[in-house]
């Protein structure tokens, strides 16, 4: 497996990351089953055997169960934590959280970021994550709250490096004006069925095609 150096960090990770979105089974509050645990560990161990060292999570994946089931890998292979890089994301809240009737939304408040990272660390069974990403943009972000949260997480040693997910250049620049830590990653959704990033360089401020990333 070829490796990739993440600029601004000492991290040398596998060029292919393993996305852990679905390894937790059902996207509900049901408990993890033995079958889900076996399937998840078979997939994770297969990835490790192929040389994959970067595993991508988010607090919402399978309602937290993807992070929870992943923690079994430390028990299966003691000492592996120093060889594996764990990335997780936070910032999306499901409907009815924490009060019934609230919609699905983004929340980059200091309180929410800190609470979700603590929850991720508990589920992952580790004392730190290598990279924390803000999970898609929050249009109502208060960047000073993000800065305070990142400062506290960095000082406490809970997060080594920080980044974002699916942010535009201007959204990243706004955060950089407040956040002391470098934003070392922007994880982008891009594939043949989701090609807005390509279209945005040509198609600007039009209704067709229906799915288009408008230029800035």
Number of C-alpha atoms within 10 A of each C-alpha: 11 10 14 12 12 12 11 11 11 8 15 15 21 20 15 16 17 17 14 21 20 14 24 25 22 17 15 12 10 11 11 16 13 9 9 18 19 13 15 22 18 12 14 20 15 12 17 15 10 11 17 22 21 22 21 17 26 26 26 22 21 22 19 21 27 28 28 22 24 21 17 17 17 14 10 11 10 9 10 12 12 7 10 16 20 19 22 26 25 26 21 22 18 13 13 11 12 9 8 8 9 12 12 12 13 19 21 24 20 18 13 18 24 19 12 18 23 16 16 24 20 15 18 26 18 14 13 22 20 17 22 30 23 25 24 19 19 17 11 10 16 16 18 15 18 21 20 19 22 23 16 14 21 16 11 12 14 21 22 16 23 24 20 24 19 18 18 15 10 10 15 17 13 13 19 15 11 15 20 12 15 13 20 17 18 19 15 13 12 12 10 6 7 12 14 18 16 13 16 15 12 9 16 14 11 11 10 9 9 7 12 19 17 16 13 10
